[in-house]
Amino acid sequence: MADIAKVRQDKKGYYIFLQWQRERHFISTYMGLVSFRDNELLAKKAKDAIDSEIDRGIFRPERWKTRAKKLYNVQGYSENWLKKIEPELSTATHFDYYNSFKNHINPVVGHEYIEDVNLDKLQDLMNRIDRIPKGKKNVIGALHRMLKYAHRAGHINQMPLFPEFRGTNKIIKPEIVYIEPAESLKILEKIHIRHRPIFTFGTLTGCRPSEARALRKQDMKVNQITFAVTFGRHEELKEVKGKKIMPFPMTEALIELFHTMPKNLTHWVFMNPETGNHYGRNINRIYNRARKKAGITERLTLHKFFRHSFAMNLLNQGVAKEIVSRLLRHQDLRTIDNYGDYKTDPLKSVLDNIQSLNLQPICNSEAANQ
């Protein structure tokens, strides 16, 4: 075993000295937790442990120092990591990561040194997270991203294995709930005509409600609409999800809608006539009142009314998934697979057309033989 660490003594007691990777280190706590200043046996035990870690190639001086321990355990490291990557994250993602560490990760493994996080500890963490499997995956995903950063930064030698989501933790895709076109019309009819344009726009484009509220006149072009900005968690104007601006075609239905809308002097396309400003989150109350008046008691959100219904109704008409995905401006085309369980009507229509063509020669042949 290596004999690099040395037990020494000064007027304050015992400590360990070693020169490691061209730096000198003075250590007086066992694993950054217990001081061995007045305990020679513990100091010698710490020396042996350090030499053993050096032999195995896993020695990290910071894990043995009290001050550094706070920086390299999961809780301390996560706090610094979240500050560093905050400019790269959307407000919503940063908020979710912060809550994942505060409410779920740190109470269980926050005291662990990041290099000591292993499959067993991750499995225990996953089992103790009191959320549905999808929520558990989001929490574990936050920790995975942090450890991946630590690995790339050289703070851990390798990434630990992560548990698989099986059994009771298996993630089952939720059913896509949407509103049929006839029901959508009933809801629109129950919305006061002053507020109806923005809701009609949502059903025609499948945009997110916050994108409709944030639509500006400068985003309108002759042949297309650009969804460039949206409202964030605190109603701040920010870039749209994914930050990649994708145009939406200016359809005849949209042209007619904009032609019939009352004009306003603001830079917003849709102005709330009651406030003289853009629509706020109270748009949800307007929608929910109309939904109930239309006799739809199921709690279907405005997001589902706009986005899910737009997508599912196109799919049910036989429009290709790739086209629907482009219209929804998905960054990842695989996202449209979440909408896979749509009606069989368009499938039946396709099969009927193909099978009628295949059967036509047979039918003609039989007729000729009669």
ZAMINU-607606 format. One line per 3 residues: number of its first residue (from 1); their letters; for each residue x, y, z of C-alpha. Coordinates in Angstrom, 1 decimal. Layout:
N
NUM = A = X,Y,Z  ...
//
This chain:
370
1 = MAD = 0.0,0.0,0.0  1.2,3.5,-0.7  2.8,5.5,2.1
4 = IAK = 2.1,9.0,1.0  0.0,10.4,3.8  2.0,11.2,7.0
7 = VRQ = 0.6,11.7,10.5  2.2,14.8,12.1  1.6,16.8,15.3
10 = DKK = 1.7,20.5,16.1  0.6,22.5,19.2  -3.1,22.0,18.3
13 = GYY = -2.8,18.2,17.9  -2.6,15.6,15.2  -3.1,16.1,11.5
16 = IFL = -2.2,14.5,8.2  0.1,16.0,5.7  0.5,14.8,2.1
19 = QWQ = 1.7,16.2,-1.3  -0.8,15.2,-3.9  -0.7,16.2,-7.6
22 = RER = 1.7,19.0,-6.9  -0.3,20.4,-4.1  0.2,20.2,-0.3
25 = HFI = -2.7,19.2,1.8  -3.3,19.4,5.6  -6.2,17.2,6.8
28 = STY = -7.5,17.1,10.4  -10.9,15.5,10.0  -11.9,12.0,9.2
31 = MGL = -13.9,12.1,5.9  -14.7,15.8,6.7  -16.9,14.8,9.6
34 = VSF = -14.9,13.9,12.8  -11.8,15.8,14.0  -8.9,13.7,15.1
37 = RDN = -6.8,16.5,16.5  -6.8,14.8,19.9  -6.9,11.2,18.7
40 = ELL = -3.7,9.6,17.3  -5.4,6.3,16.6  -8.1,7.9,14.5
43 = AKK = -5.4,10.0,12.7  -3.5,6.8,11.8  -6.7,5.2,10.7
46 = AKD = -7.4,8.2,8.4  -3.8,7.9,7.0  -4.4,4.3,6.1
49 = AID = -7.7,5.1,4.5  -6.2,7.9,2.4  -3.3,5.7,1.3
52 = SEI = -5.8,3.0,0.3  -7.8,5.5,-1.7  -4.6,6.6,-3.5
55 = DRG = -3.9,3.0,-4.4  -7.4,2.6,-5.8  -7.3,5.8,-7.7
58 = IFR = -10.3,7.4,-5.9  -8.6,9.8,-3.5  -10.2,13.3,-3.5
61 = PER = -8.7,15.7,-0.9  -11.8,17.8,-0.8  -13.9,14.9,0.7
64 = WKT = -11.6,14.9,3.7  -11.8,18.6,4.5  -14.6,20.1,6.5
67 = RAK = -15.0,23.2,4.3  -14.8,21.3,1.0  -17.2,18.6,2.2
70 = KLY = -20.0,21.2,2.0  -19.1,21.8,-1.6  -18.9,18.2,-2.6
73 = NVQ = -21.8,16.6,-0.9  -25.0,16.4,-2.9  -26.7,19.3,-1.2
76 = GYS = -23.8,21.7,-1.4  -22.8,20.7,-4.9  -26.4,21.1,-6.1
79 = ENW = -26.7,24.6,-4.7  -23.6,25.7,-6.6  -24.5,23.8,-9.7
82 = LKK = -28.0,25.4,-9.9  -26.4,28.8,-9.7  -24.0,28.0,-12.5
85 = IEP = -26.4,26.6,-15.0  -29.3,29.0,-14.2  -28.6,31.1,-17.4
88 = ELS = -28.9,28.0,-19.5  -32.3,26.9,-18.1  -35.8,28.2,-18.6
91 = TAT = -37.5,29.6,-15.5  -39.8,26.6,-15.3  -37.0,24.0,-15.6
94 = HFD = -34.8,25.8,-13.0  -37.8,26.0,-10.6  -38.5,22.2,-11.1
97 = YYN = -34.8,21.3,-10.5  -34.7,23.5,-7.3  -37.8,21.8,-5.9
100 = SFK = -36.6,18.4,-6.8  -33.4,18.9,-4.8  -35.1,20.7,-1.9
103 = NHI = -38.1,18.4,-1.4  -36.9,15.0,-2.6  -33.2,14.6,-3.2
106 = NPV = -31.5,16.5,-0.4  -33.6,15.0,2.4  -32.5,11.5,1.4
109 = VGH = -29.0,11.8,-0.1  -28.1,15.4,0.5  -25.4,14.5,3.0
112 = EYI = -23.7,12.0,0.7  -20.5,12.8,-1.1  -21.2,13.0,-4.8
115 = EDV = -18.7,10.3,-5.6  -20.4,7.9,-3.1  -23.8,8.0,-4.8
118 = NLD = -24.3,4.5,-6.2  -27.1,2.3,-7.6  -28.3,1.2,-4.1
121 = KLQ = -28.6,4.7,-2.9  -30.3,5.9,-6.0  -32.8,2.9,-5.8
124 = DLM = -33.6,3.9,-2.2  -34.1,7.5,-3.2  -36.4,6.5,-6.0
127 = NRI = -38.5,4.3,-3.7  -38.8,7.1,-1.2  -39.9,9.8,-3.6
130 = DRI = -43.6,10.3,-3.0  -44.7,11.1,-6.5  -46.2,9.2,-9.5
133 = PKG = -43.6,7.5,-11.7  -43.4,10.4,-14.2  -42.7,12.8,-11.3
136 = KKN = -40.1,10.4,-9.9  -38.4,10.3,-13.3  -38.2,14.1,-13.3
139 = VIG = -36.6,14.1,-9.9  -34.1,11.4,-10.8  -33.4,13.2,-14.0
142 = ALH = -32.4,16.4,-12.2  -29.8,14.4,-10.1  -28.6,12.6,-13.2
145 = RML = -28.0,15.9,-15.0  -26.0,17.2,-12.0  -23.9,14.1,-11.7
148 = KYA = -23.2,14.2,-15.5  -22.0,17.8,-15.0  -19.8,16.7,-12.1
151 = HRA = -18.3,13.9,-14.2  -17.5,16.2,-17.1  -16.0,18.7,-14.7
154 = GHI = -13.7,16.0,-13.3  -15.3,16.0,-9.8  -16.3,12.3,-10.0
157 = NQM = -14.4,9.5,-11.8  -17.5,7.9,-13.4  -21.3,8.1,-13.6
160 = PLF = -23.1,5.7,-11.3  -25.7,3.3,-12.7  -29.2,4.5,-12.4
163 = PEF = -32.3,2.4,-11.5  -34.7,1.4,-14.2  -38.4,2.4,-14.0
166 = RGT = -40.1,-1.0,-13.7  -42.9,-2.6,-11.8  -44.8,0.0,-9.8
169 = NKI = -42.4,2.6,-11.0  -43.1,1.9,-14.7  -44.1,5.1,-16.5
172 = IKP = -47.4,4.7,-18.3  -48.2,7.4,-20.9  -51.3,9.2,-19.8
175 = EIV = -54.3,9.2,-22.2  -54.5,12.3,-24.3  -57.8,14.0,-23.4
178 = YIE = -59.2,16.4,-25.9  -62.5,18.0,-27.1  -64.3,17.0,-30.2
181 = PAE = -64.9,19.7,-32.9  -68.6,19.9,-32.2  -68.0,20.3,-28.4
184 = SLK = -65.4,23.0,-29.2  -67.9,25.0,-31.1  -70.4,24.8,-28.2
187 = ILE = -67.7,26.2,-25.9  -66.8,29.0,-28.3  -70.5,29.9,-28.6
190 = KIH = -70.7,30.3,-24.8  -67.8,32.7,-24.7  -68.7,36.4,-25.0
193 = IRH = -68.1,37.7,-28.5  -65.6,40.3,-27.1  -63.3,37.5,-25.8
196 = RPI = -64.0,35.0,-28.5  -61.2,35.8,-31.0  -58.3,34.6,-28.8
199 = FTF = -60.0,31.3,-28.1  -60.9,30.8,-31.8  -57.2,31.5,-32.6
202 = GTL = -56.1,28.8,-30.1  -58.3,26.2,-31.7  -57.1,27.1,-35.2
205 = TGC = -53.4,27.0,-34.4  -53.0,24.6,-31.4  -50.7,27.1,-29.7
208 = RPS = -50.1,27.2,-26.0  -52.4,29.6,-24.2  -49.5,31.7,-23.0
211 = EAR = -48.3,32.0,-26.6  -51.7,33.3,-27.7  -51.7,35.9,-24.9
214 = ALR = -48.2,37.0,-25.9  -48.8,37.3,-29.7  -47.6,40.7,-30.9
217 = KQD = -48.5,42.5,-34.1  -44.8,42.3,-35.2  -45.1,38.5,-35.2
220 = MKV = -47.7,38.6,-38.0  -46.6,38.3,-41.5  -48.5,38.0,-44.8
223 = NQI = -48.0,34.3,-45.2  -47.2,33.1,-41.7  -47.4,33.7,-37.9
226 = TFA = -44.3,33.5,-35.8  -44.6,32.4,-32.2  -41.5,34.1,-30.8
229 = VTF = -42.3,34.9,-27.2  -44.5,33.7,-24.4  -45.3,34.6,-20.8
232 = GRH = -43.3,32.9,-18.0  -44.2,31.7,-14.6  -44.2,35.3,-13.2
235 = EEL = -45.8,36.8,-16.3  -42.5,37.9,-17.7  -42.1,38.0,-21.5
238 = KEV = -39.6,35.3,-22.6  -38.6,33.1,-25.5  -40.9,30.3,-26.5
241 = KGK = -40.3,26.7,-25.3  -37.3,25.2,-27.0  -36.2,28.7,-28.1
244 = KIM = -36.4,27.7,-31.7  -38.8,29.9,-33.6  -40.9,28.0,-36.0
247 = PFP = -43.5,29.7,-38.3  -47.2,28.7,-38.5  -49.0,29.1,-41.9
250 = MTE = -51.5,32.0,-42.3  -54.6,30.0,-43.2  -57.7,31.3,-44.7
253 = ALI = -59.6,30.7,-41.5  -57.0,32.9,-39.6  -57.2,35.6,-42.2
256 = ELF = -60.9,35.7,-41.8  -60.6,35.8,-38.0  -58.1,38.7,-38.1
259 = HTM = -60.3,40.6,-40.6  -63.4,40.4,-38.3  -61.5,41.3,-35.1
262 = PKN = -61.8,44.8,-33.7  -58.6,46.8,-34.0  -56.6,48.1,-31.0
265 = LTH = -53.8,50.6,-30.6  -51.5,48.3,-28.5  -48.7,46.1,-29.9
268 = WVF = -50.6,43.0,-28.8  -52.8,41.1,-31.3  -55.3,40.1,-28.6
271 = MNP = -56.3,42.8,-26.2  -58.6,42.2,-23.2  -61.4,44.7,-23.7
274 = ETG = -62.0,44.8,-20.0  -58.5,45.9,-19.1  -57.1,47.5,-22.2
277 = NHY = -54.0,45.3,-22.0  -53.0,41.8,-23.0  -54.9,38.9,-21.5
280 = GRN = -53.7,37.6,-18.1  -54.2,34.2,-16.5  -57.8,35.2,-16.0
283 = INR = -58.3,33.8,-19.5  -58.7,30.4,-17.8  -61.7,31.6,-15.8
286 = IYN = -63.4,32.9,-19.0  -62.8,29.5,-20.6  -64.0,27.4,-17.6
289 = RAR = -67.2,29.4,-17.3  -68.0,28.8,-21.0  -67.0,25.1,-20.7
292 = KKA = -69.5,24.6,-17.9  -72.2,26.5,-19.7  -71.7,24.2,-22.7
295 = GIT = -72.5,21.2,-20.5  -68.9,19.8,-20.4  -68.3,19.0,-16.7
298 = ERL = -65.0,17.2,-17.1  -62.1,19.4,-16.1  -60.4,19.9,-19.4
301 = TLH = -57.7,22.6,-19.2  -57.4,25.4,-21.7  -54.1,23.8,-22.9
304 = KFF = -56.1,20.7,-23.8  -58.8,22.8,-25.5  -56.2,24.5,-27.6
307 = RHS = -53.3,22.1,-28.2  -54.6,18.5,-27.6  -57.8,19.1,-29.4
310 = FAM = -56.1,20.7,-32.4  -53.6,17.7,-32.7  -56.1,14.9,-32.1
313 = NLL = -58.7,16.3,-34.5  -56.1,16.5,-37.3  -54.9,13.0,-36.6
316 = NQG = -58.5,11.8,-36.6  -58.9,13.3,-40.1  -56.0,11.2,-41.3
319 = VAK = -53.3,14.0,-41.3  -49.8,12.4,-41.0  -48.1,12.6,-37.6
322 = EIV = -45.1,14.4,-39.1  -47.2,17.2,-40.4  -49.1,17.6,-37.1
325 = SRL = -45.8,17.6,-35.2  -44.5,20.4,-37.5  -47.7,22.4,-36.9
328 = LRH = -47.3,22.0,-33.1  -43.7,23.1,-33.5  -42.3,20.1,-31.6
331 = QDL = -38.5,20.2,-31.2  -38.4,16.4,-31.1  -40.7,14.8,-33.8
334 = RTI = -41.1,11.8,-31.5  -43.2,13.9,-29.1  -46.2,13.4,-31.4
337 = DNY = -46.1,9.7,-30.5  -47.8,10.7,-27.2  -50.9,11.4,-29.4
340 = GDY = -50.8,7.9,-30.8  -54.1,6.5,-29.4  -56.5,8.4,-31.8
343 = KTD = -59.6,7.1,-33.4  -59.6,4.2,-35.9  -61.8,6.1,-38.4
346 = PLK = -58.9,7.4,-40.6  -57.3,4.0,-40.4  -60.5,2.4,-41.6
349 = SVL = -60.8,4.9,-44.5  -57.2,4.1,-45.6  -57.8,0.4,-45.4
352 = DNI = -61.1,0.6,-47.3  -59.4,2.5,-50.1  -56.5,0.1,-50.4
355 = QSL = -58.7,-3.0,-50.1  -61.2,-1.8,-52.6  -58.4,-1.3,-55.2
358 = NLQ = -57.0,-4.8,-54.4  -60.4,-6.4,-54.7  -61.5,-4.6,-57.9
361 = PIC = -59.6,-7.0,-60.3  -61.0,-10.0,-58.4  -64.6,-8.7,-58.6
364 = NSE = -64.2,-7.9,-62.3  -62.9,-11.3,-63.0  -65.8,-13.0,-61.2
367 = AAN = -68.3,-10.8,-63.1  -66.8,-11.9,-66.4  -67.0,-15.6,-65.5
370 = Q = -70.7,-15.3,-64.7
//
